[in-house]
Every structure is written in structure tokens, then in C-alpha cells.
Amino acid sequence: MLKQKLLFVLALALALCAPARYSRAADWEIQQSTYYLTAKQQQFPKFPPPPVAGSKTDLADLATLHEWQTKRTKEQCDRAIVQAHAEYETFFGDIDPFPKPLPAAVSEILNKVKAETDGIVGGIKDKYKRPRPFHRDASLDPCLGKVGGMSYPSGHATVSRVFALILSDLDPEHRAQFLARSDEAALNRVIGGVHHPTDIEAGKKLADKLYKLYQKSPAFRADMKTLKGLLLRVPVGAAK
């Protein structure tokens, strides 16, 4: 009996001292927010899966990654590294239509958008669990480093496009510029070696679906009204 008690105490001590470990699903549940969409609205059960491993499309993904690995420049990698944390200002800070420094109310709203979008992306990533490309092909050497997490869909592609759609509604004259910047941010993830091209395309499609849902949210429409009231009073092109 004494031996059993000692073993129990030892096991308990080890458990208490061990670092906390969480599943990807648990992380997503903790991070999930409902600023604009209900938990049910954030589920996308019919969102298409990634290409089957070894399929023609999947092999084309890997071929494109190898091509970029061969031709990418240090400047391209540096640009991808700057955007590593998918922050609004690293995507659009030099072309956005807001005053500098960014008003606190603008930052608060954009942070809510990012948090909600990230949570939704995380749920789909956890469902499909597509590994990062460098985990599937050891000859791939990402200049962004061997980051964690799953690959499909791309969170950078999703959130940068949602931001671009917001800016496009606020400043329609520069829609093409905003979307082009979002496309660049998404491609940087392929150039950097941490996403397949089909991860990027899926992220863009998810962003389009999400933005349509956000537009139906009274809370989101109220935040858009706030953002509109904080725009610069001169066109973005003239302000830069």
C-alpha cells in the first residue's frame, strides 16, 4: 500500500511539473471569438478539402514550391519575414487610408476582425490537418523557418484578403491596390516555403465567404461605420 501511495505521489508530481500541452482543436476553442458571427456561423462543414496527397494537383503544389525555392531572392524572403505575424500594418500600413499613427479605435476593430478570422481558419485547419510542405518533402527549405501549425487553408491569405475587402469598401477607388497587396502577402507564404499554392487559393475563397457573412452582421456594419468616420479626408494616393 505504501509503495502504491509513493508511486501515485510521484506520478502527480511529474504531471504538475510537466509543461502544459494543448491540442490544436483546444487552442482554437480558446481563441474563438464571436464579435460578428455566432459559433454556428463560424462552422464551414462544406468547405472543400485540400488536394489528396500524391494527386496531380498536390504534386503541382510541391513543384511550384521547389521552383520558388530555386528562384526566390533574399529581398523576397525578407519581405515575407516582415509579414510573418499577419499584422494589418505590415500588410497595408504604407497604403491604408487612415491617419498615422493608427487611431486606437481602428486598431481595436481590425484586431477583432483578425481574431475572429484566425479562429475560423484554425477550425478548418484542425479538420483537415494538412502538414506544412517541408514536413512532406525534406528537400524543401523554407526561408521563413519551419513554423508550426497546419497548412490548409492559409491564415495569411485569408486575413489579408478580409482586410483588403474592408479597405476596398471604405476606399473603393483603391480597391485594385488593396487586393494586389493582399495577393502579394499570400504569395509570400509560398515564396517563403510554408504554404502550398492551393492553401493560398483556399484562404482567398474562405475570405470571400467570410466577408459576405461579416457584412450581414449588425456589429460589423457598426464597426465599418466607425472606420469610415476615421478615414483621412484626402485620397490615400495623395496622402502618401
C-alpha positions in Angstrom: 0.0 0.0 0.0 2.8 2.4 0.9 4.5 1.6 -2.4 1.3 2.4 -4.3 0.9 5.7 -2.5 4.5 6.7 -3.3 4.0 5.9 -7.0 0.8 8.0 -7.0 2.6 10.9 -5.4 5.5 10.6 -7.9 3.1 10.5 -10.9 1.2 13.5 -9.6 4.4 15.5 -9.1 5.6 14.7 -12.7 2.2 15.7 -14.1 2.3 19.0 -12.2 5.8 19.8 -13.3 5.3 18.9 -17.0 4.7 21.7 -19.4 1.1 22.3 -20.4 0.1 20.7 -23.7 -2.9 21.5 -25.8 -4.3 20.1 -29.0 -4.8 22.3 -32.0 -8.5 21.9 -31.5 -8.3 23.1 -27.9 -6.2 26.1 -28.9 -8.9 27.1 -31.5 -11.7 26.7 -29.0 -9.8 29.0 -26.5 -9.1 31.6 -29.3 -12.6 31.5 -30.8 -14.5 34.8 -30.6 -18.0 35.8 -31.6 -17.7 39.5 -32.2 -19.5 39.3 -35.5 -20.6 35.7 -36.2 -22.1 33.1 -33.9 -20.2 29.9 -33.2 -22.6 28.1 -35.6 -21.9 30.6 -38.4 -18.2 30.1 -38.0 -18.5 26.4 -38.9 -17.9 25.6 -42.5 -18.7 21.8 -42.8 -18.8 22.0 -46.6 -15.5 23.8 -47.1 -13.6 21.7 -49.7 -10.7 19.6 -48.5 -7.1 20.1 -49.7 -5.8 18.0 -52.7 -5.2 14.3 -51.9 -1.6 13.7 -51.2 0.2 12.4 -54.3 -2.6 13.7 -56.6 -1.7 15.7 -59.7 -2.7 18.9 -58.0 -0.7 18.1 -54.9 2.4 17.2 -56.9 2.0 20.5 -58.8 1.9 22.3 -55.4 5.2 20.8 -54.5 6.7 21.5 -57.9 5.8 25.2 -57.5 7.4 25.3 -54.1 10.6 23.9 -55.5 10.6 26.4 -58.3 10.2 29.3 -55.9 13.0 27.8 -53.7 15.3 27.9 -56.6 14.5 31.4 -57.9 13.5 33.4 -54.8 15.7 36.4 -53.8 16.8 37.5 -50.4 14.6 40.6 -50.7 11.6 38.4 -51.3 12.3 36.3 -48.3 12.9 39.5 -46.2 9.5 40.8 -47.2 7.9 37.5 -46.3 9.6 37.6 -42.9 8.3 41.1 -42.2 4.8 39.8 -42.7 5.3 36.7 -40.7 2.8 37.6 -38.0 0.0 38.6 -40.3 -0.5 42.0 -38.8 -2.6 44.7 -40.6 0.1 47.3 -40.6 2.7 45.0 -42.1 0.3 44.3 -44.9 -1.2 47.7 -45.6 0.4 50.3 -43.3 2.1 52.2 -46.1 -1.1 52.4 -48.3 -4.0 52.4 -45.9 -6.5 55.4 -45.8 -6.1 56.1 -42.0 -4.1 58.7 -40.1 -0.8 57.9 -38.6 -0.3 56.7 -36.0 -3.2 54.4 -36.5 -6.1 55.5 -34.3 -6.8 53.2 -31.3 -10.4 52.6 -32.4 -9.2 51.4 -35.8 -6.6 49.1 -34.3 -9.3 47.7 -31.9 -11.7 46.9 -34.8 -9.0 45.4 -37.0 -7.8 43.2 -34.1 -11.3 41.9 -33.6 -11.6 41.1 -37.3 -8.2 39.3 -37.2 -9.1 37.3 -34.1 -12.4 36.1 -35.4 -10.9 35.2 -38.8 -8.0 33.4 -37.3 -10.3 31.3 -35.1 -12.4 30.3 -38.1 -9.3 29.4 -40.1 -8.0 27.4 -37.2 -11.1 25.3 -37.1 -10.7 24.3 -40.8 -7.0 23.7 -40.4 -7.8 21.3 -37.5 -10.4 19.5 -39.5 -8.1 18.7 -42.5 -4.7 18.7 -40.8 -2.7 19.2 -43.9 1.0 19.2 -43.0 3.3 22.1 -43.9 5.1 21.4 -47.2 8.5 21.0 -45.6 7.2 18.2 -43.4 6.1 16.3 -46.5 9.3 16.9 -48.6 12.6 17.1 -46.7 14.3 18.8 -49.7 12.2 21.9 -49.1 14.0 24.5 -47.0 11.6 27.4 -46.0 13.3 30.8 -45.7 10.6 31.7 -43.2 11.8 28.9 -40.9 10.0 25.7 -40.0 6.9 27.2 -38.5 4.3 25.2 -36.6 0.7 24.6 -37.3 -1.2 23.2 -40.2 -1.1 24.3 -43.8 -4.7 24.4 -45.2 -6.1 27.0 -45.6 -3.6 29.8 -45.3 -4.4 32.2 -42.5 -2.3 34.9 -44.1 -4.2 34.6 -47.3 -7.5 34.7 -45.5 -6.9 37.6 -43.1 -5.0 39.8 -45.6 -7.9 39.4 -48.1 -10.5 40.2 -45.5 -8.6 43.4 -44.6 -8.3 44.2 -48.3 -12.1 43.8 -48.8 -12.7 46.1 -45.8 -10.4 48.7 -47.2 -12.0 48.4 -50.6 -15.4 49.2 -49.2 -14.0 52.1 -47.3 -11.9 53.5 -50.2 -13.3 51.9 -53.4 -11.0 54.0 -55.7 -8.0 52.0 -54.5 -9.6 48.5 -54.4 -7.2 47.1 -57.0 -4.2 48.3 -55.0 -5.5 46.8 -51.8 -6.3 43.4 -53.4 -3.0 43.3 -55.1 -1.2 43.9 -51.8 -3.3 41.0 -50.3 -2.3 38.7 -53.2 1.3 39.6 -52.6 1.1 38.8 -48.9 -0.5 35.5 -49.7 2.2 34.6 -52.4 4.9 35.5 -49.9 3.8 32.4 -47.9 4.6 30.2 -50.9 7.8 32.0 -51.7 8.8 31.6 -48.0 8.1 27.9 -48.3 5.5 27.4 -45.6 2.3 27.1 -47.7 1.2 25.2 -50.8 -0.4 27.3 -53.6 -3.7 25.5 -53.0 -3.6 26.6 -49.3 -3.4 30.2 -50.7 -6.3 29.8 -53.1 -8.4 28.2 -50.3 -7.6 31.1 -48.0 -8.8 33.6 -50.6 -12.1 31.7 -51.1 -12.7 31.5 -47.4 -12.1 35.2 -47.1 -14.7 35.9 -49.7 -17.2 33.7 -47.9 -16.4 35.3 -44.6 -16.7 38.8 -45.7 -20.2 38.2 -47.1 -21.2 36.9 -43.6 -19.5 39.8 -41.8 -21.4 42.2 -44.0 -24.7 40.8 -42.6 -23.6 41.3 -39.0 -25.0 44.5 -37.3 -21.9 44.7 -35.1 -19.6 44.6 -38.2 -21.7 47.2 -40.0 -21.4 49.4 -36.9 -17.7 49.0 -36.9 -17.4 49.8 -40.6 -19.3 53.0 -39.9 -16.8 53.8 -37.2 -13.9 53.1 -39.5 -15.4 55.3 -42.2 -15.6 58.2 -39.8 -11.9 57.8 -39.1 -10.6 57.9 -42.7 -8.2 60.6 -43.9 -10.1 63.4 -45.6 -7.8 63.2 -48.7 -7.4 60.2 -51.0 -4.8 57.6 -50.0 -2.7 58.3 -53.1 -2.4 62.0 -52.2 -1.7 61.3 -48.6 1.4 59.2 -49.3 
